[in-house]
Amino acid sequence: MEFVELLVNGFLSYLSNRRQFVSIDNSESDEIVLTHGVPQGSVLGPLLFLIYINDFYRCSNVFNFHIFTDDTNLFYSNSSLLALESCINENLVHVLSWLTANKLSLNIDKTNFIIFHPPQKISNYTLSLKINGKFIKKEKYIKYLGIYIDCHLSWKYQILHIAKKIKRCIGVLSKMTFYVNSSVLKMLYYTLVFPFLSYSLHRFHIRYHHDNHNYNTRSKSLVCKTSAKHRCIDGTTGRQLTLPATTGIH
């Protein structure tokens, strides 16, 4: 009990009588006492917030909740768009009630939804989702924890995003070849390029099958950019496709 009491008192001391003010140049505003929230940029802040929203998932027994700090994704599936629309709108009322009861606000401008479906399955029905009387914007692709996911799960936008990032880095590496040796170039590669190639690579696969020409073309575009990067490092020329540092791509 002494440890629990000590822990509780520590949190009380950490959260009580906190003050804030704004400082611009040499001018400072008056201090005000914080009655809500946690100190920004603190180590305990994210942990305390996760504890605070720990029961968020209980507001609905329909949605599958994926929560990463203040980034929440709700998943629901149904073969009927009408049933899906009705059920989601009904449960969004419960979500809003939980947010209101816990004094949390929803940024509707950053809230959107996406419908996953096969490319050949096209519907003319316009899904309408609302929360707090405001319509939620439908998107063709979303950014989820740094990964772009489209409605067909083709990874099109993720590949284009990676290729764009790598293209910029290749320009830097190409210019640096005149000033540094290969060891430094490799260090720069692992700093500037490799993180984009390795991040969540196990979540999607860049394949070279002939049954999907568009997907195959985007994949080759990424590989060509990667090959150009390797030529910058080892000084080789030509169009050979070598991926010694990206064997996770298959």
N, C-alpha and C positions, 0 to 999 in steps of 0.2 A: 504493500500500500504506500510505503514511503516513496518508492520509485514512481508510482503512478501520480502521486500528489506532486512530486518534484517536476514530472513531465508536464502536468497540467499547468502548474504555476509558471513554468518556463514559456509555454505557449501564451498564457495570459499576459505575461510581461512583454512578450514579443509583439503582441497584437494591440495591446492597450496603450492609450495616450500617444499614439503616433501622430506626427504633425507633418505638414507639407507646405512648401511655398515655391513661388516661381521666381527665378533669377534671370534677368536679361541684362547683359553688360554689367553695369555697376548698380543697377536698380533691382530691388527685391520687394516682393509683395508681402502682405501680412501673412502670418502663419494661421492655418486652420487645422482643426482636429479632425483626423480621419475616423469616420464611424463605420465605413464599409471597406471591403477589399483587403488586399495584402500589399506590402511594400513591393514596388516594381523593381525588377532586377535582382531580387533576393533569391537565396538558395532554397529556402523553405516555401516560397510563394507557390511554385507549381505543385508541390506536394500537398499543401493545404488546400489548393483549389481542387485537386483530384479527390481529396477527402470530402470536400464540400459537395461535389456533384456525384459522389459515389453511388447514390440511389437513383440517378437520372433514368436508368434503363427501366425502372419499375413503373414509370408513367404510362407505358404501353407494353402489352403482351403480344403485339403484332410485329413491331419493328425489330430488326436485328441491329443492335447498337454497336458501332465501332467508334470509340472515343480516344482521341489523342490530345490531351490537355484541353484546350478550348475549341478544338477542331472535331466536330461530331458528324458522323455519317450514319444515316438511317437506311436500312435495306429492307425491301419487301418485294415479294414476287407473287404474280397471279397471271394466269393465262388469259384472263379477260380484262381489257383496259377499263371497262366500265366499273367492274368490281374493284379493280385496283385503285381507280380514282376515288370511289366512294369510301373505301376503307382507309386510304391514306389521309384524306381530308378529315374524316372522323377522328383519327388518332392524332392528327396534328393539333386538334383542339386540346387533347390531353397534354401534349408536349408544351403548348403555350401556357396551360394552367400551371404546370410544374415550374416553368421558367418564371412566371409571375409570382408564384408563391415563394420562390427562393430568391426573389429580387434580382433576377438576371434578365438582361435584354437581348433580343435577337437582332442581329444586323441583317435585315431583309435584303439589302443590296448585295451582300456576299453569300446569300442563300440561293441555291439553284437545285435543279433535279435533272436526272438523265435516265432514259429508258434503254436498257440493254436488250437487243434483239438481233436476230440474224439479218444480214444485208438483204436477203431475198424476201423477208417478211415485212412488207410495207403496209401501214395502216393510215387511212385518211382521217381517223378520229383525232381530234385535238384535245389532249389531256389538260385539264385545268386544276391546278393545285393552289390552295390559298391557306394562309395562316394570318390570323389577326386581321382578316378582311383584305389582305394584300396578296396579289398573285405572285407566285414563285416562278422565276424565269427558267425555261427549259434550255439545256445546253446539249450540243453534239458531243462535246468532250469536256472532261473535268480534270483538275489537277488534284491528285490525292497523295499527300505526303511526298511531293516532289515528282510524282509519276503521272504522266498524261494518259488518261484512260478514255477511249471513245466508245460510242454506243454499240459498235460492232465488235469490240475487243480485238481490233486488228493491230493495235499498237502503232498506228500510222503517225499520230501526233507525237508520241514518245520518241520514235525513231527520228522524225524530223527535228525535234528539239535537241536530241543528242548530236545529230549531224551538224546542226547550226553551231552548237557550242564547240564541237571539235574543230570545225572549220576556222573559227577565230583563233583557237589555240595553235593550229598548224601554221598560221601566219606568223605567230610569235616565234615558234620553234624554227621556222625557215629563216627568219632574220637573225636568230641567235646562232645559227650554224657557223657564221663568219667570225664569231667572237669567243665561243666556248668550245670545249671538247665534248666527246660523246657522253662521258660520265655526267657532266652537268646537264646535258640535254635529256638524258634518261631521268635525272632527278626532276627536271622541269616537267617531263611527261607524266611522271607519277604524281606530280602536284597539280598540274593543269588539266590533263586529259583523262587519266585512268579513273578518277572518281566518277566521272560521267558514265564511263563504260561499265564500271563494276557495281554502281548503286542499284540494288534491287534487280540485278540481272537474272536472278533465279525466278523472278516473277513473270518474265516474258522471254520468249525464245526467238531469235532472229534466224529464220530457216531459209533454205535455198531450194524450195520445192517448185516445180514447174506448174503445179496446179493453181497457183495464185500469182499471176504475172505482176500485178501492181505491188503486192507485198514483197515479191522477190526483187523488184526494181528498187524499192526503198531500202531493202536490206543491203543490196549491192552498193548503193550510194553510201551507206554508212561504212561498209567494209573498205571501199575505195578511199574514203577520207582517212580511215585508220591506217591503210597501207601507205598513204602519202606521209603520214606522221612518222611511220617506221623508216621510210626512205630519208626523211630529214635527220633521223637519229644516226642511222648506220651509213648514210652517204651513198646508198645504192640508187640506181635509176631504173626506169622501165615500169611496166604495169603489173608486176608480180604481186599477188595477194598473199602477204605473210602476216600472221597474227601471233607472234611468239608470246606477247604479253597479254593477249586477250583470248586465251584458250577456252574461257567460259562461254564464248559465243559459238553456238553450233546450230 
